[in-house]
């Protein structure tokens, strides 16, 4: 019986490592999919918002992007306090996280509005290859990390050397995540 539990835990751990490796670090693939026939993503300028042809779920005003003080400094968060990340292998206004990568790094869906500490002039949107709209900040598409479960969690920080929390100026913060945020602490 213990062997079964140990094997399941090992298999789950290996699956997680493989999934993370598929969307971060080294190489040009970075877990991206082939671009659509339309030529990829389109963007709006920072400070403007566009919507996809089908519109967006949620309120007309969109997701509120604000800031929170953490062990990594002041970072961008959503209206629920969940940490937002950038993928340094993306191009301005163009997401390269597709397929399996999206299971660990779901996009922040647009449109968005600036909350406390966020700069409305840096907010924008980009159309993803699937037609959905993703929020950008200073041109960089924003993501969640699926293993962050509560406000202040920064468990995705530094994953593969390409996933980083974001400063209010729109720059990746490349510090090491405090141990408390990845082991169940509040992070605030």
Residue frames as a rotation matrix with the C-alpha (Angstrom) as fourth column:
UNK 1
0.568 0.823 0.000 0.00
0.823 -0.568 0.000 0.00
0.000 0.000 -1.000 0.00
UNK 2
0.461 -0.465 -0.756 2.77
0.136 -0.805 0.578 2.45
-0.877 -0.369 -0.307 0.89
UNK 3
-0.599 -0.704 0.383 4.46
0.459 0.090 0.884 1.69
-0.657 0.705 0.269 -2.42
UNK 4
-0.042 0.685 0.727 1.31
0.984 -0.097 0.148 2.72
0.172 0.722 -0.670 -4.30
UNK 5
0.845 0.355 -0.400 1.11
0.460 -0.864 0.206 6.02
-0.273 -0.358 -0.893 -2.43
UNK 6
0.081 -0.917 -0.391 4.81
0.102 -0.382 0.918 6.66
-0.991 -0.115 0.063 -2.97
UNK 7
-0.594 -0.268 0.758 4.52
0.727 0.225 0.649 5.89
-0.344 0.937 0.061 -6.68
UNK 8
0.401 0.819 0.412 1.52
0.900 -0.436 -0.008 8.20
0.173 0.374 -0.911 -7.04
UNK 9
0.759 -0.168 -0.629 3.34
0.195 -0.863 0.466 11.04
-0.621 -0.476 -0.622 -5.28
UNK 10
-0.332 -0.943 0.032 6.43
0.223 -0.046 0.974 10.50
-0.916 0.331 0.225 -7.44
UNK 11
-0.379 0.265 0.887 4.34
0.924 0.156 0.348 10.40
-0.046 0.952 -0.304 -10.63
UNK 12
0.726 0.687 -0.023 2.49
0.688 -0.726 0.002 13.57
-0.015 -0.017 -1.000 -9.65
UNK 13
0.450 -0.650 -0.612 5.79
0.055 -0.664 0.746 15.31
-0.891 -0.370 -0.263 -8.90
UNK 14
-0.571 -0.688 0.447 7.32
0.454 0.189 0.871 14.25
-0.684 0.700 0.204 -12.21
UNK 15
0.068 0.690 0.721 4.22
0.992 -0.121 0.022 15.41
0.103 0.714 -0.693 -14.09
UNK 16
0.859 0.257 -0.443 4.44
0.366 -0.913 0.182 18.84
-0.357 -0.319 -0.878 -12.44
UNK 17
-0.010 -0.949 -0.317 8.15
0.029 -0.317 0.948 19.15
-1.000 0.000 0.031 -13.25
UNK 18
-0.566 -0.172 0.807 7.52
0.746 0.310 0.589 18.14
-0.351 0.935 -0.047 -16.88
UNK 19
0.450 0.820 0.353 4.67
0.889 -0.450 -0.086 20.63
0.089 0.352 -0.932 -17.18
UNK 20
0.747 -0.236 -0.622 6.75
0.092 -0.889 0.448 23.46
-0.659 -0.392 -0.642 -15.74
UNK 21
-0.335 -0.936 0.107 9.68
0.201 0.040 0.979 22.57
-0.920 0.350 0.175 -17.97
UNK 22
-0.224 0.331 0.917 7.39
0.960 0.236 0.149 22.72
-0.167 0.914 -0.371 -20.99
UNK 23
0.634 0.518 0.574 6.64
0.621 -0.783 0.020 26.39
0.460 0.344 -0.818 -20.43
UNK 24
0.931 -0.364 0.024 9.81
-0.325 -0.799 0.506 27.90
-0.165 -0.479 -0.862 -19.14
UNK 25
0.305 -0.934 0.186 13.53
-0.336 0.077 0.939 28.04
-0.891 -0.348 -0.290 -19.54
UNK 26
-0.496 -0.855 0.151 15.86
-0.176 0.269 0.947 27.54
-0.850 0.444 -0.284 -22.45
UNK 27
-0.649 0.127 0.750 15.28
0.678 0.544 0.494 27.01
-0.345 0.830 -0.439 -26.11
UNK 28
-0.941 0.311 -0.136 12.99
-0.338 -0.830 0.443 28.75
0.025 0.463 0.886 -28.48
UNK 29
-0.559 0.767 -0.315 10.03
0.382 0.575 0.724 26.41
0.736 0.284 -0.614 -28.11
UNK 30
-0.966 0.053 0.255 9.02
-0.244 -0.524 -0.816 27.56
0.090 -0.850 0.519 -24.62
UNK 31
-0.638 0.759 0.131 5.80
0.485 0.528 -0.697 25.61
-0.598 -0.381 -0.705 -24.85
UNK 32
-0.356 0.529 -0.770 4.43
-0.571 -0.776 -0.269 27.83
-0.740 0.344 0.578 -27.59
UNK 33
0.137 0.512 0.848 2.09
0.504 0.701 -0.505 26.60
-0.853 0.496 -0.162 -30.26
UNK 34
-0.671 -0.293 0.681 2.11
0.741 -0.223 0.634 27.37
-0.034 0.930 0.366 -33.95
UNK 35
-0.776 0.372 -0.509 0.58
-0.215 -0.915 -0.341 30.76
-0.592 -0.155 0.791 -34.66
UNK 36
0.119 0.923 0.367 -2.90
0.382 0.299 -0.874 30.87
-0.916 0.244 -0.317 -36.11
UNK 37
-0.099 -0.090 0.991 -3.54
0.993 0.052 0.104 31.57
-0.061 0.995 0.084 -39.76
UNK 38
0.848 0.475 0.234 -4.38
0.487 -0.873 0.004 35.17
0.206 0.111 -0.972 -38.86
UNK 39
0.191 -0.875 0.446 -0.75
0.187 -0.413 -0.891 35.85
0.964 0.254 0.084 -38.01
UNK 40
-0.571 -0.489 -0.660 -0.88
0.680 0.170 -0.714 35.73
0.461 -0.856 0.236 -34.22
UNK 41
0.029 0.571 -0.820 -1.94
0.945 -0.283 -0.163 38.20
-0.326 -0.770 -0.548 -31.61
UNK 42
-0.032 0.002 1.000 -2.96
0.461 -0.887 0.016 41.79
0.887 0.461 0.027 -32.05
UNK 43
-0.438 -0.212 -0.873 -2.53
0.897 -0.167 -0.410 44.43
-0.059 -0.963 0.264 -29.42
UNK 44
0.739 0.502 0.450 -3.90
0.472 -0.862 0.185 47.70
0.480 0.076 -0.874 -28.26
UNK 45
-0.163 -0.802 0.574 -1.72
-0.024 -0.578 -0.815 50.48
0.986 -0.147 0.075 -26.98
UNK 46
-0.618 -0.061 -0.784 -1.13
0.761 0.201 -0.616 50.64
0.195 -0.978 -0.078 -23.24
UNK 47
-0.864 0.345 -0.367 -3.92
-0.063 -0.797 -0.601 52.59
-0.500 -0.496 0.710 -21.63
UNK 48
-0.295 0.804 -0.516 -6.54
-0.947 -0.173 0.271 51.41
0.128 0.569 0.812 -24.12
UNK 49
-0.500 0.193 0.844 -8.72
-0.254 0.899 -0.356 48.36
-0.828 -0.393 -0.401 -24.05
UNK 50
-0.454 0.416 -0.788 -10.05
-0.830 0.123 0.543 46.21
0.323 0.901 0.289 -26.85
UNK 51
0.026 0.486 0.873 -12.40
-0.618 0.694 -0.368 43.27
-0.785 -0.531 0.319 -26.70
UNK 52
-0.899 -0.298 0.320 -12.44
0.008 0.719 0.694 40.08
-0.438 0.627 -0.644 -28.67
UNK 53
-0.779 0.605 -0.164 -15.20
-0.338 -0.184 0.923 39.56
0.528 0.774 0.348 -31.26
UNK 54
-0.154 0.757 -0.635 -17.30
0.477 0.620 0.623 37.51
0.865 -0.207 -0.457 -28.82
UNK 55
0.449 0.261 0.855 -16.89
-0.532 -0.691 0.490 39.96
0.718 -0.674 -0.172 -25.94
UNK 56
-0.657 -0.732 -0.180 -15.61
-0.204 0.402 -0.892 38.99
0.726 -0.549 -0.414 -22.53
UNK 57
0.213 0.691 -0.690 -17.24
0.647 0.429 0.630 37.30
0.732 -0.581 -0.356 -19.59
UNK 58
-0.388 -0.330 -0.860 -17.58
0.911 -0.280 -0.303 39.30
-0.140 -0.901 0.409 -16.40
UNK 59
0.384 0.564 -0.731 -18.31
0.523 -0.785 -0.331 42.94
-0.761 -0.255 -0.596 -15.83
UNK 60
0.843 0.003 0.538 -18.02
0.488 -0.426 -0.762 45.59
0.227 0.905 -0.361 -18.52
UNK 61
0.822 -0.541 0.178 -15.34
-0.569 -0.793 0.217 47.39
0.024 -0.279 -0.960 -16.52
UNK 62
0.469 -0.643 -0.605 -13.10
-0.133 0.626 -0.768 44.30
0.873 0.441 0.208 -16.49
UNK 63
0.454 -0.445 -0.772 -10.48
0.824 0.539 0.174 42.99
0.339 -0.715 0.611 -14.08
UNK 64
0.927 -0.206 0.313 -9.00
-0.294 -0.918 0.265 45.53
0.233 -0.338 -0.912 -11.67
UNK 65
0.319 -0.910 -0.265 -5.21
0.691 0.415 -0.592 45.51
0.649 0.006 0.761 -11.59
UNK 66
0.882 -0.072 0.465 -3.65
-0.339 -0.782 0.523 47.03
0.326 -0.619 -0.714 -8.48
UNK 67
-0.100 -0.980 -0.171 -0.56
-0.322 0.194 -0.927 46.59
0.941 -0.038 -0.335 -6.31
UNK 68
0.962 0.263 -0.076 0.35
-0.018 0.337 0.941 44.85
0.273 -0.904 0.329 -3.06
UNK 69
0.192 -0.913 0.361 3.39
-0.936 -0.280 -0.212 44.96
0.295 -0.298 -0.908 -0.83
UNK 70
0.969 0.070 -0.235 5.16
-0.032 0.986 0.161 41.58
0.243 -0.149 0.959 -0.56
UNK 71
0.578 -0.812 0.083 8.52
0.175 0.222 0.959 40.16
-0.797 -0.540 0.270 0.41
UNK 72
-0.033 -0.552 0.833 9.54
0.975 0.165 0.148 40.78
-0.219 0.817 0.533 -3.22
UNK 73
-0.956 -0.179 -0.233 8.54
0.146 -0.978 0.153 44.45
-0.255 0.112 0.960 -3.05
UNK 74
-0.132 0.933 -0.335 5.45
-0.417 -0.358 -0.835 46.13
-0.899 0.029 0.436 -4.48
UNK 75
-0.942 -0.178 0.286 3.94
0.126 0.602 0.789 43.92
-0.313 0.779 -0.544 -7.18
UNK 76
-0.523 0.794 -0.309 0.91
-0.793 -0.321 0.517 43.80
0.311 0.516 0.798 -9.47
UNK 77
-0.887 0.377 0.266 -2.09
0.184 0.818 -0.545 41.81
-0.423 -0.435 -0.795 -8.27
UNK 78
-0.576 0.781 0.241 -5.68
0.336 -0.043 0.941 41.31
0.745 0.623 -0.238 -9.39
UNK 79
-0.116 0.630 0.768 -8.76
-0.582 -0.669 0.461 42.55
0.805 -0.394 0.444 -7.55
UNK 80
0.878 0.412 -0.243 -8.64
-0.088 0.638 0.765 39.47
0.470 -0.651 0.596 -5.28
UNK 81
0.597 -0.720 0.354 -4.98
-0.723 -0.291 0.627 40.03
-0.348 -0.630 -0.694 -4.39
UNK 82
0.736 -0.341 0.584 -3.67
0.404 0.915 0.026 37.16
-0.543 0.217 0.811 -6.55
UNK 83
-0.050 -0.915 -0.401 -0.16
-0.111 -0.394 0.912 37.69
-0.993 0.090 -0.082 -7.88
UNK 84
0.955 0.284 -0.086 0.35
-0.088 -0.004 -0.996 38.48
-0.283 0.959 0.022 -11.58
UNK 85
0.097 -0.946 0.310 3.35
0.255 0.325 0.911 37.35
-0.962 -0.009 0.272 -13.62
UNK 86
0.598 -0.049 -0.800 5.11
-0.761 -0.349 -0.547 38.06
-0.252 0.936 -0.246 -16.92
UNK 87
0.663 -0.388 0.641 6.79
0.458 0.886 0.063 35.50
-0.592 0.252 0.765 -19.17
UNK 88
0.170 -0.665 -0.728 10.07
-0.327 -0.734 0.594 36.94
-0.930 0.137 -0.342 -20.46
UNK 89
-0.735 -0.404 0.545 9.90
0.340 0.476 0.811 34.84
-0.587 0.781 -0.212 -23.63
UNK 90
0.402 0.881 0.250 6.78
0.800 -0.205 -0.564 36.75
-0.446 0.426 -0.787 -24.75
UNK 91
-0.670 -0.448 0.592 7.11
0.677 -0.695 0.241 39.66
0.304 0.562 0.769 -27.17
UNK 92
-0.868 0.393 -0.303 5.41
-0.151 -0.791 -0.593 42.99
-0.473 -0.469 0.746 -26.43
UNK 93
-0.178 0.931 -0.318 1.68
-0.900 -0.285 -0.330 42.41
-0.398 0.228 0.889 -26.92
UNK 94
0.246 0.220 -0.944 2.15
-0.730 0.683 -0.031 38.78
0.638 0.696 0.329 -27.99
UNK 95
0.358 -0.033 0.933 1.76
-0.783 0.534 0.319 35.72
-0.509 -0.845 0.166 -25.76
UNK 96
-0.212 -0.457 -0.864 3.81
-0.785 0.606 -0.128 32.63
0.582 0.651 -0.487 -26.54
UNK 97
-0.847 0.032 0.530 2.35
-0.381 0.659 -0.649 30.56
-0.370 -0.752 -0.546 -23.68
UNK 98
-0.022 0.817 -0.577 0.02
-0.954 0.155 0.256 28.14
0.299 0.556 0.776 -25.45
UNK 99
0.101 0.114 -0.988 -1.17
-0.225 0.970 0.089 24.56
0.969 0.213 0.124 -25.06
UNK 100
0.317 -0.021 -0.948 0.09
0.731 0.642 0.231 22.82
0.604 -0.766 0.219 -21.91
UNK 101
-0.760 -0.641 0.109 1.76
0.457 -0.647 -0.611 26.01
0.462 -0.414 0.784 -20.72
UNK 102
-0.392 0.691 0.607 -1.69
-0.473 -0.717 0.511 27.52
0.789 -0.087 0.609 -20.12
UNK 103
0.427 0.533 -0.731 -2.54
0.334 0.658 0.675 24.78
0.840 -0.532 0.103 -17.61
UNK 104
-0.012 -0.529 -0.848 0.09
0.999 0.025 -0.030 26.18
0.037 -0.848 0.529 -15.23
UNK 105
-0.785 -0.369 -0.498 0.02
0.379 -0.922 0.085 29.82
-0.490 -0.122 0.863 -16.40
UNK 106
0.082 0.890 0.450 -3.53
0.988 -0.013 -0.153 30.94
-0.130 0.457 -0.880 -17.25
UNK 107
-0.650 -0.330 0.684 -3.77
0.522 -0.848 0.087 34.38
0.552 0.414 0.724 -18.85
UNK 108
-0.570 0.506 -0.647 -5.35
0.340 -0.571 -0.747 37.35
-0.748 -0.646 0.154 -17.11
UNK 109
-0.243 0.581 0.776 -8.43
0.968 0.101 0.228 37.95
0.054 0.807 -0.588 -19.26
UNK 110
-0.965 -0.162 -0.204 -9.24
0.164 -0.986 0.008 41.49
-0.203 -0.026 0.979 -20.41
UNK 111
0.202 -0.496 0.845 -10.31
0.114 -0.845 -0.523 44.18
0.973 0.201 -0.114 -20.45
UNK 112
-0.032 -0.276 -0.961 -8.87
0.983 0.166 -0.081 45.66
0.182 -0.947 0.266 -17.26
UNK 113
0.691 0.173 0.701 -8.90
0.065 -0.982 0.179 48.86
0.720 -0.078 -0.690 -15.27
UNK 114
-0.405 -0.914 0.021 -6.24
0.165 -0.095 -0.982 50.35
0.899 -0.394 0.190 -13.04
UNK 115
0.748 0.527 -0.403 -6.73
0.473 0.002 0.881 50.11
0.465 -0.850 -0.248 -9.30
UNK 116
0.931 -0.359 0.068 -4.63
-0.292 -0.618 0.730 51.46
-0.221 -0.699 -0.680 -6.46
UNK 117
0.226 -0.964 0.141 -0.94
-0.262 0.079 0.962 51.70
-0.938 -0.255 -0.235 -7.40
UNK 118
-0.079 -0.211 0.974 -1.32
0.810 0.556 0.186 50.53
-0.581 0.804 0.127 -11.01
UNK 119
-0.599 -0.224 -0.769 -0.66
-0.199 -0.888 0.414 52.94
-0.775 0.401 0.488 -13.88
UNK 120
0.421 0.877 0.232 -3.66
0.107 0.206 -0.973 53.14
-0.901 0.435 -0.007 -16.25
UNK 121
0.514 -0.288 -0.808 -1.34
-0.805 -0.487 -0.338 54.38
-0.297 0.825 -0.482 -19.01
UNK 122
-0.584 -0.810 -0.047 0.52
-0.792 0.556 0.254 51.04
-0.179 0.186 -0.966 -18.90
UNK 123
-0.281 0.573 0.770 -2.59
-0.038 0.795 -0.605 48.83
-0.959 -0.199 -0.201 -19.09
UNK 124
-0.339 0.236 -0.911 -3.63
-0.937 -0.170 0.305 47.37
-0.083 0.957 0.279 -22.42
UNK 125
0.439 0.466 0.768 -4.84
-0.336 0.878 -0.341 44.17
-0.833 -0.108 0.542 -24.02
UNK 126
-0.642 -0.555 -0.529 -3.65
-0.733 0.244 0.635 41.70
-0.224 0.795 -0.564 -26.62
UNK 127
0.569 0.805 -0.170 -5.71
-0.817 0.530 -0.226 39.29
-0.092 0.267 0.959 -28.65
UNK 128
-0.232 -0.611 0.757 -4.54
-0.489 0.746 0.452 35.71
-0.841 -0.265 -0.471 -28.16
UNK 129
-0.888 -0.190 -0.419 -4.35
-0.460 0.381 0.802 33.19
0.007 0.905 -0.426 -31.00
UNK 130
-0.740 0.672 -0.017 -7.61
0.671 0.736 -0.088 31.62
-0.047 -0.076 -0.996 -29.72
UNK 131
-0.233 0.646 0.727 -9.41
0.436 -0.599 0.672 34.98
0.869 0.473 -0.142 -30.07
UNK 132
0.593 0.427 -0.682 -9.60
0.793 -0.167 0.586 35.72
0.136 -0.889 -0.438 -26.33
UNK 133
0.504 -0.366 0.782 -8.33
-0.105 -0.925 -0.365 38.98
0.857 0.102 -0.505 -24.89
UNK 134
0.302 -0.522 -0.798 -5.41
0.914 0.396 0.087 39.03
0.270 -0.756 0.596 -22.45
UNK 135
0.993 0.009 -0.120 -4.46
0.059 -0.906 0.418 41.94
-0.105 -0.422 -0.900 -20.20
UNK 136
0.206 -0.966 0.159 -1.04
0.768 0.059 -0.638 43.49
0.607 0.253 0.753 -20.82
UNK 137
0.895 -0.075 -0.440 0.99
0.256 -0.720 0.645 45.85
-0.365 -0.689 -0.626 -18.67
UNK 138
0.202 -0.788 -0.581 3.65
-0.609 -0.566 0.556 47.95
-0.767 0.241 -0.594 -20.40
UNK 139
0.111 -0.031 -0.993 3.00
-0.974 0.193 -0.115 45.65
0.196 0.981 -0.009 -23.37
UNK 140
-0.849 -0.505 -0.157 3.76
-0.457 0.850 -0.263 42.41
0.267 -0.152 -0.952 -21.50
UNK 141
0.088 0.894 -0.439 0.95
-0.294 0.444 0.846 39.83
0.952 0.055 0.302 -21.32
UNK 142
-0.412 -0.151 0.899 -0.04
-0.902 -0.071 -0.425 39.05
0.128 -0.986 -0.107 -17.71
UNK 143
-0.111 0.275 -0.955 -0.58
-0.129 0.949 0.289 35.58
0.985 0.155 -0.070 -16.23
UNK 144
0.577 0.224 0.786 -1.57
-0.817 0.129 0.563 33.80
0.025 -0.966 0.257 -13.03
UNK 145
-0.672 -0.659 -0.337 0.37
-0.587 0.752 -0.299 30.83
0.450 -0.004 -0.893 -11.61
UNK 146
0.151 0.892 -0.426 -2.09
-0.376 0.451 0.810 27.99
0.914 0.038 0.403 -11.04
UNK 147
-0.049 -0.214 -0.976 -0.36
0.704 0.686 -0.186 26.81
0.709 -0.696 0.117 -7.84
UNK 148
-0.972 -0.120 0.201 -0.85
-0.037 -0.769 -0.638 30.22
0.231 -0.627 0.744 -6.17
UNK 149
-0.401 0.866 -0.298 -4.03
0.756 0.497 0.426 29.68
0.517 -0.055 -0.854 -4.17
UNK 150
0.510 0.601 -0.616 -4.38
0.847 -0.474 0.238 32.75
-0.149 -0.643 -0.751 -2.00
UNK 151
0.908 -0.160 0.387 -3.49
-0.032 -0.948 -0.316 36.44
0.417 0.274 -0.867 -2.00
UNK 152
0.580 -0.762 0.289 0.23
-0.773 -0.402 0.491 36.99
-0.257 -0.508 -0.822 -1.56
UNK 153
0.545 -0.407 0.734 1.36
0.296 0.912 0.286 33.60
-0.785 0.062 0.617 -2.89
UNK 154
0.516 -0.457 -0.725 4.35
-0.814 -0.524 -0.249 34.02
-0.266 0.719 -0.642 -5.21
UNK 155
0.365 -0.319 0.875 5.11
-0.090 0.923 0.374 30.37
-0.927 -0.216 0.308 -5.91
UNK 156
0.823 -0.014 0.568 5.69
0.546 0.300 -0.783 30.97
-0.160 0.954 0.254 -9.62
UNK 157
0.837 -0.492 -0.239 8.47
-0.474 -0.871 0.131 33.50
-0.273 0.004 -0.962 -9.03
UNK 158
-0.044 -0.988 -0.145 11.57
-0.895 -0.025 0.445 32.66
-0.444 0.150 -0.884 -11.07
UNK 159
0.455 0.261 0.851 10.18
-0.012 0.958 -0.287 29.43
-0.890 0.120 0.440 -12.54
UNK 160
0.570 -0.289 0.769 12.49
0.784 0.470 -0.405 28.30
-0.244 0.834 0.495 -15.33
UNK 161
-0.460 -0.766 -0.449 14.28
0.612 -0.640 0.465 31.65
-0.643 -0.061 0.763 -15.07
UNK 162
-0.883 0.140 0.448 11.53
0.346 -0.452 0.822 33.19
0.317 0.881 0.351 -17.26
UNK 163
0.173 0.984 0.038 8.46
0.571 -0.132 0.810 33.78
0.803 -0.118 -0.585 -15.04
UNK 164
-0.805 -0.543 -0.236 8.52
0.535 -0.495 -0.685 36.87
0.255 -0.678 0.690 -12.78
UNK 165
0.221 0.794 -0.566 6.24
0.879 -0.414 -0.237 39.05
-0.423 -0.445 -0.789 -10.69
UNK 166
-0.046 -0.118 0.992 5.76
0.788 -0.614 -0.036 42.58
0.613 0.780 0.121 -12.04
UNK 167
-0.705 -0.243 -0.666 6.56
0.613 -0.680 -0.402 45.98
-0.355 -0.692 0.628 -10.54
UNK 168
0.335 0.857 -0.390 4.12
0.503 -0.513 -0.695 48.93
-0.796 0.037 -0.604 -10.82
UNK 169
-0.008 -0.425 -0.905 6.51
-0.609 -0.716 0.341 50.32
-0.793 0.554 -0.253 -13.46
UNK 170
0.828 0.452 -0.332 5.94
-0.539 0.478 -0.694 47.19
-0.155 0.753 0.640 -15.57
UNK 171
-0.048 -0.930 -0.365 9.35
-0.860 0.224 -0.458 45.65
0.508 0.291 -0.811 -15.00
UNK 172
0.569 0.153 -0.808 9.94
0.133 0.953 0.273 42.01
0.812 -0.263 0.521 -14.01
UNK 173
0.426 -0.446 0.787 11.17
-0.902 -0.273 0.333 41.70
0.066 -0.852 -0.519 -10.42
UNK 174
0.408 -0.336 -0.849 13.82
-0.322 0.817 -0.478 39.00
0.854 0.469 0.226 -10.52
UNK 175
-0.347 -0.484 0.803 14.36
-0.919 0.007 -0.394 38.41
0.185 -0.875 -0.447 -6.82
UNK 176
-0.815 0.027 -0.579 13.94
0.082 0.994 -0.069 35.08
0.574 -0.104 -0.812 -5.09
UNK 177
0.194 0.971 0.137 10.49
-0.217 -0.094 0.972 34.35
0.957 -0.218 0.192 -3.66
UNK 178
-0.357 -0.249 0.900 10.36
-0.916 -0.094 -0.389 34.45
0.181 -0.964 -0.195 0.15
UNK 179
-0.944 -0.088 -0.317 10.06
-0.053 0.992 -0.117 30.95
0.325 -0.094 -0.941 1.61
UNK 180
-0.708 0.705 0.034 6.80
-0.018 0.029 -0.999 31.81
-0.706 -0.708 -0.008 3.42
UNK 181
-0.077 0.747 -0.660 4.91
-0.855 -0.390 -0.341 32.48
-0.512 0.538 0.669 0.19
UNK 182
-0.201 -0.010 -0.980 5.75
-0.775 0.613 0.153 29.15
0.599 0.790 -0.131 -1.37
UNK 183
-0.836 -0.150 -0.528 5.15
0.132 0.878 -0.459 27.09
0.532 -0.454 -0.715 1.76
UNK 184
-0.114 0.926 -0.360 1.74
0.841 0.282 0.461 28.36
0.529 -0.250 -0.811 2.77
UNK 185
-0.554 -0.101 -0.826 2.46
0.648 -0.676 -0.352 31.74
-0.523 -0.730 0.439 4.41
UNK 186
0.485 0.846 -0.220 0.36
0.544 -0.489 -0.682 34.76
-0.685 0.211 -0.698 3.58
UNK 187
-0.091 -0.612 0.786 3.14
0.990 -0.143 0.003 36.61
0.110 0.778 0.619 1.74
UNK 188
0.400 0.259 0.879 2.05
0.261 -0.952 0.162 39.98
0.879 0.165 -0.448 3.08
